[in-house]
């Protein structure tokens, strides 16, 4: 964006570069998938965004994110969720689950999917803990949940890999996770 | 690296009007983002969206709201994709709406919206359109024949995954 602004102020055409770039996309095939991993993530971006449609193999549930292979939940992960399930607005912490809740999985009914958008901020900074926010949910015309979340990984390492795992079952066919980098 | 987040079209309301429609939306992106910054002619116009001209009850939503004193959640089946299902009270409000995998023809379409009324209700909503058709038009309108005021802007962006 800065480069574009400088170019415009200088009277020239903005350069054909992206400030929001696609890094990788994974689409789940017919057999389903127990987890999805984005690895070798470049530190050349400032922030990351994950955008996904997702369906599980059973009942509706959520999915988790862990970073750099760290599964030591007791020491490193914290999360708070605000949700609305169609009748109640509530809040939970889910401290007993591994990793950070990344979003929702629609149940394995018809062709409905959950929508998930996660922003990981300053992910490659090696001097501070990593924070993220979540906007997610699913609706199946009779059931559903809208979800807002925050997460903290108490580690100063740059994030180089992200593992996405359902809290139960598998990711079903047509689930798609796309990872983007923001400069 | 190619650009992946691009403006498709933007529209500024020149004088009060009841609706605006983005048409001929290309299918070359993965997600669409609709950004609306608006004021209205009345106070109860319930800004909403319809896709591909579908006026049947093929939409539903689950939402969480906060009105400054309490939080609530509810669910509706409806003939609109309702963004503000409540009376707008601020002189100016906005919403951002994400249409996920809008051009695939296999799944029903799910969207996420965040609405912001600084003196009324803010909240998050997950929307469902029970159709496997690719989204090729988006109408932003009112459920009460109210109007959007001059200066209201609607901008549509496309995001393309690798």
Interface residues (C-beta under 8 A of the other chain):
Chain A: X16 X17 X18 X19 X20 X21 X22 X23 X24 X25 X51 X52 X53 X82 X83 X84 X85 X86 X87 X88 X89 X106 X110 X111 X112 X113 X114 X115 X117 X135 X136 X137 X138 X139 X140 X141 X142 X143 X144 X145 X146 X147 X148 X174 X176 X178 X180
Chain B: X1 X2 X3 X4 X5 X30 X31 X60 X61 X62 X63 X64 X65 X66 X71 X72 X73 X74 X75 X77 X98 X100 X101 X104 X106 X107 X108 X110 X111 X112 X114 X123 X124 X125 X126 X127 X128 X130 X132 X159 X160 X161 X162
